[in-house]
Amino acid sequence: MKKINIAFLSIFDLTKVFLKISERFAKPNLNCFWMTTNDYWTNYLLEEGIQEERIKQLVYTSKDFVNEEEKEALRKEIVNLEGKVDLNIFQSLIMDRFVLLNNRKDIDEFVYLYYRDIKSFLANNKIDLIIGEPTNFNELMVYMIACSMNIDVIAPRHMRYPSDRVIFTYGYLQQHLVNLNNKADEEEAGQYLEKFKKERNAPSYFHLNNKAKILNFAKIAKSLRRRAQQMKSGSTNHLTYHPLFDRIKLNLRKLVYSVVLDKVFRYEKIENIKSKIAYYGIHVQPEASIDVYASFFNDQLKLIKDIRRSLPFDFTLIVKEHPNGLGAKGLSLYRQIKKIPGVRLIKHNNSSFEIYEKCDLVFTVSGTAAYEAGMIGVPAIMFSPLYFNQLSMIRYCNDISKLKEIILELITADIDIEKDQLVIKNLFANSAKGYWTDPYSDSGVLKNDNLQKLTSAFEMAISSVCKPYNQA
């Protein structure tokens, strides 16, 4: 019987979900390994019974730094690696906003260690498949090395719509779906598009986030307690460590800025805008949705200016902050947005679906706004390739110099209902029942019935990618 060796990437609280799912795998030919980036989650796995030799912890001190001779050999390998994959080292480092903000002078030393140890761990354990959500630098490094070794990396993703389905995508982008060949829900798929147009229900995670108060002291206290607990677990000298003091400063700033933005800042009202309307929703940052999936578009002020430059004269561009991002950015950003000719800043709590009703064009980097707009027939442009880009009223722009041309084509396009129904049918066929999120955001993900659905979905994905898995 062929053994399948899977490496899970420990990603903060998602580690708990990965572990619970791995414990439920039914077939005996599956070996699970783990890659961690801090003592806290390593200790968690050990306490849950995972053997130490199955865990690779990527935590280092200056004593671990390699000598100059070894660096020279590793440097050549790393440069050779960059020529084979669709990322390079410093692009990946800049994608990780926490690494960028820390601005460590010894960052190169960690690159050498990551490369050497990740490659060795994958090779020594003959890893066939890696499961994780590549967002931090260490995970992106795993992806790059895995590509060079012909090892697939797949990521479980919340399908967004419907809220109770999970998909799997290859690599670090949410673009190429793993073929689950799920025929069980085709009937539901055939009815879903019309049902969505009538009901227009936001995803469950959106409701959870929107229920939270702007000044949610309980949530802030919970976050700080968790950070303090993780500080006690051991080393803080690693790239995924987020200092407690920085977290306190961020929360204090959010408290002040959120009050100013919610109570004092002067916003425009949509009903006062008489021209055609284009809409851009600001992304939360730091966040994989913009820093990773579309790293060359992550300067949002520049992007808003570029969108305005490309729009026809008879359009007004309205901009809205994400409810979860309220207060996370400096107030100067909003002042600069208001200074751009033909751009209006509206309040964060304007309903997205009410905006779609009044606007003629939607812009987003990788947000759910395009998915929603596309399903109800409102033209939308994205700056990251995603699994729902094939809807007839959605376009993907990867070259800002072509944006004007894409806009002019799209605003005169007609919705293709038949194509959209095929796209939705394909999404259902390549997704499965199961609610995917991290237990910090919603502990309901760990309920037994949901874990069983997720386990079934994971087994479908593994079966699709690793053919020998079916032989057990």
N, C-alpha and C positions, 0 to 999 in steps of 0.2 A: 504494500500500500504506500503510495507516494505521500510523503509528508509535505505540508504547506506551512512555510514559516512566515508569520505576519509580525511586523513591527508597528506598534501603536506609538504615535507621538503624544506624549503627555502634554496637554494644553490646559493648565490650570484646572478649574472645576470639571471640565469635560473628561478629565481622567477618571472620575467616578463613573460616568456613563459608559465609557469604553470598557472599564473593568467589569461592570455588571453585565454588559453584553457578551464579553469574552467568556464569562463564566457560564453563559447559557448556550454556547455553541454546541450543537448536537453531535457533530461528526468528530471522530477521534483522531483524524489525521491532520489536525490543525495545531501548530505550536505558536504560542504568542510570546512576543518579546516587547520590551518597553524602552523608550528613550525619554529621559527626564532632564530638566534644566534647573532643578533646585532640590535641596534636601527635604523640603516639606513633602513634596509629592513622591519622592523616592521612599521616604519613611512610610508614607501612606500605603504604597504598594507592598512594601515589606511586611507591614502590619496586617495586610489583607492576605498574606500568604504567598506572594510572588517570590520566586527564588532569586537571590541576589545576582546570580550569573545570567539571569534573563533581563537584567536592567542595565542600561548604559546611562550613567549620570554625567551630563556635560557641565560640570562645575569645576572651575580651576582657580588657582592662586598663582602669583608670580613665580612660585617655585616650579610650576609645571611648564613654564614657557620653554620653547625648544631652542637649541643652540643655533648659531649662525650657519653651520654646515647643513643641518637638517632643514633650516628655513630655505636655503638655496634650492634644495631638491624639491621641497613642497611647493615653493613659489612657481617653479616650472610646471608642476602638475596642475596647480590651480589655474594658471593662465591657459594651459591646454584645455582644462575643463570649461572655462568660459567660452572658448571657441566652439564648443559642442552643444551648448544649451542656450535657451532663450532668455537667460538672465546673466548678470555678472555680479561679482562680489559687492561692489560699492552701490550698485543699484539696489541690491537686496538690503544692504545696511541702511540706506536712506529710506527704504520702504518701512523699516522698523522705527517708528517715530520716537520710541523710548530710547533706543540706541542713539538716535540722532540728537536728542535733547541732552543726553548724558555726556556726549562728546568726549569719550574716553581717548586718551592719548595712546593707550596700549591696545587699541582695537585690533590691529594687525596680528598681535600675539594670539588673540582668541580665534581669529580666522584660521591660522595654522593648526591650532589644536582641534577645532571643530572638524576641519577637513580630514586630518589624519585619523581621528578617533571614530568619526561617523563612517568613513569609508571602511575602516578596519572592522567595525561592529557589523556592518551590513554584509561584508564578505565572509567573515568568520562564522556567522550564523546562517549563511546562505539564505538571506531574506528574499522571499518571492514577491511580497506585497507590503506596502506601507500605507497605513490608514491614519489620517490626521487632517488638520485644517491649516495648511502652511500660511502663517501670517507673520510670526516673529522671525528674526534673522536665522536663528538656529534651525527652524523648520524649513525655511527657504533654502538653507544650505543642504539640508537632507534631500530636498527635492532636486536640487542641482546635481548632487552626487548620484542620487538614484537614477536620474535620467542617463547619466554617463555609463551606468552599470546595467541599463535596460531593465530596471525595476520599476513597476508601476506604482504611482502614488495616487490614491483616491481620497476624496474628502466627502464626508456626509454633510449635506446641506438641508436646511429648512426650505421647502419648496415655495414658501411664502403664500402662494395660492394653489390649491386649498391649504388651510393651516395645518391639517392633520396628515400631511404627506412629507416624505423624505426622499431626496434624490442623492446621487453620488456623482461627483465630477472628477475628471482626471486633472492632476497637476494643481497649481496654485490658483488658477482662474476658475470662475464659475461659468465655464463655456461648454466643454465637451462632456456629455452625459455618459455614464456607464450604462450599457444596455441591460436593463433588468428583465426585458421580455415579459412584462407583467400584463397578461391579457384579462385578468380577473375584473378590472374596473373600467372596461371599455364603455359599458353602458352609461356609467356615471360621467365619463369624459364627454360623451355625446351631448349630454344635457348641461354640462357645466357652464359653458360660455353664456348661454341665454340666462341661466340662473344667476350668474355673476352680474350681468348687466341690469337685472331687476333688483337684486338685493344689495349689491355693492357693499358687502361687509368687509371691514378692514381685518387683516390677520390678527390672530389671538395675541401675538406678542405686542402688536401695536396698542391693543386695548390695555394690556398689562402696563406698558410704559406710560400710556396716557393717564392711567388712574393715579399714578404717582404724583404727589404734590411737588411743586417746584422746590420748596424748602422742606425736603423730606429728611428730618433729623435722624429718624430711626434707621433709614437706609445708609446715611452717612456714617453713623455710629457702627453699624454692622460692617461696612467696608473697612473702617479703621481698625476694628477689633480683629478682623480676618488678617489684615496686613500685619498687625502686631504679633499675632499667633505665628505667622509664617516667618517673622524675623527671629523668633525663638528657636526655629528648627535648625539653624546652623548657618552656613556660609551665606554671605551677601555679595560675594565678589564674583557675580556672574551677570551675563548680559540681559537676562530676563528679570533681574531684581529691580523692583520699583520702590525706591526709598519711601518710608512712612512719612517723613517730613514733607516730601514733594506732594504726596497724596493729601496731606493736611492743607498745604498751601493751595492746591487745586480746588479743594472743596470750599475753602474760605472765599476764594475768588469767585467761585460759582455762586455762592450765597449772595455776595454783594452785587455781582453783575446781573444775576437773574432778577433781583428786585428792581434794579434800574431799568432793565429791558422790559420787564413785565408791567411796571407801574409808571415809568417816567418817559421812556423813549417815544418819540412821535412817529407813528406809522401812517402809511397811506391806506385808504379804504378802496377795495376793489371796485365797488359800485361807482366811485368817482372817476374811474378810468374809462374814457370814451373810445379809445382806439382798440385795435386788435391786441390780444394779450398773449405773451409767452411767459412761461413760468419756470423758475429754477429753485429747487429746494436745497438749501445748504446741508452738506453732510457733516455728521459728527466727526471730529478729529481729536486725537489719533483714532483711526478706524481702518480696518482692512478694506472696507468698501471703497475707499478712495486712495489710501496710501499704498495699498498692495495691488488691487485690481486695475488701477489706472494711474500708476505712479507718475507718469508724465503730465497728468492733469490735476495734480493734488494741490496746486496753488489756486484756491477757489476764487480769490479776488481777481487774479489774472483771467481765470476761466470765465467769470461773469463779464469782464470787459470784452473778452474775445467773442462771447455770445452776442453781446450788444453790438459789437462791430459788424457782425455777420447778419443781423436781422434787418428786414426791410424797414423803411422809414415809418410805415403805418403801424408798427408794433411797439408796444410798451412791454418791457421786461419786468415782471414782478419777482421778488426774491423773498423767501421765507426761511427762517431758521428752523432747524429740526428741534422738536420739543425736548429731546434728550440732550441736545447740545447747548441749551440755553445757559449762558453764563460761562461756558468753557473757553470762549474766545475773547480777545480784547475788544473793548468797546470801539476802538479805532476802526476795526474792520467794518462795522455797521455804518459808521460815519463816512468812510470812504465809499462804501456801496451807494449811499444816498447822494454822493457827489457825482456819480456817473450819469451823464445825460441819457434820458430815456429809460432810466431804471428806477423802480419804486420798491421800497421795503415795506412788506406787510407783516402783520402780527403773527407770531408762531402758532397760535391756536386756531387759525383759519382752517376749516375742514378741507382736506385734500380733494375730496369728491366734489365739494362746492366750487373749488378752484377749477377743476377739470370742466365743469359745466360752463364756466365763463371764459375759459382760455382756448386759444387756437393752436397752441404748440407747447409741449412740455420738454424740458431739458433735465437730465440727471446724469451723474457719472455712472453709477451702478445701482441706483435706488429702485425701490418697489414702485415708485411713481410711474415709471415707464411701462411696467407690467400692467398696472391698473389702467393707465391711459390707453394703452394698446388694446386691451380687452374691451373697452367701451368705444373704441374707434377714434380717439383723440390722437393726433400725430405726436410722436415722441422721438427724441434723439438722445443716444447714450454715448458715453466716452469710454466704455469698457465692454468687451464682448461677453454676453451672458446667454444662458440657455433659452431665454424667451425672446431673443433678438429677432427671431424669424417671423414674429407676428407682422401682419401686413402693414401696420401703421407705425412700426418702429424701425429706426435706422441707427446703425453704429458708425460713429465718426472716430477714426484714429489719426486723422491729419487735420489740424485746425485750419489749415489753409483751404481745405475743401468744405468747410462748414457752410459757407454761404450757398454753395452749389447744392448741398444736401438739403438745406432749408427750402430753397426754391422748388426742388423736386418734390419734397414731402408735402408741402402745404397745398399742392395741387393734386396729390394722389388720392385714390379712392380705396376705401376699405374692401378687402377681399375676404368675405365671410367663409368661403369654402377653405381657403388657405388657413385661416385662423383656426377653424375647427380641426384641421389636420394637425396643426401645431399643438393644440391642447390635447388631442388624442395621443400624440407622440409623447408628450410630457407625462400623461397618466401611465402610458405603457412602460416608461422608463423611470417610474417612481413607485413608492410603496406606502402603505399605511404606516403611520408612526409620527409622533410629534418630536421634533429635534430641536433642542436648545441645551444650554448648560444649567445645572441645578441651582446655581447662584441666582440666575434670572428667574427660574421657575422650577421649584422642586418637584412639580408634577411629572417632569420627564422621567423620574425614577420610580413611578408607580409600576407595579408588576405587569399590568395589562399592556402598558405602553412599552415597557422594556421587551416584552415578548414580541410585539410588533416590530420594534427596532431590530431585534435579533434576527427575525425572519428577513427583514430588509437587508441587513448586513450579509447574511448568508447568500441571498440572491446576488448581491454585488460581488462577493468573493467567488461565487460559482461562475459568474460571467467573466471575471478577469483571470482567475486561476482555474483552468479547465480540469486539472487533475483532482481538484476538490470534489468533483462529482463522482469520483471513483470509489469513495468510501462507502 
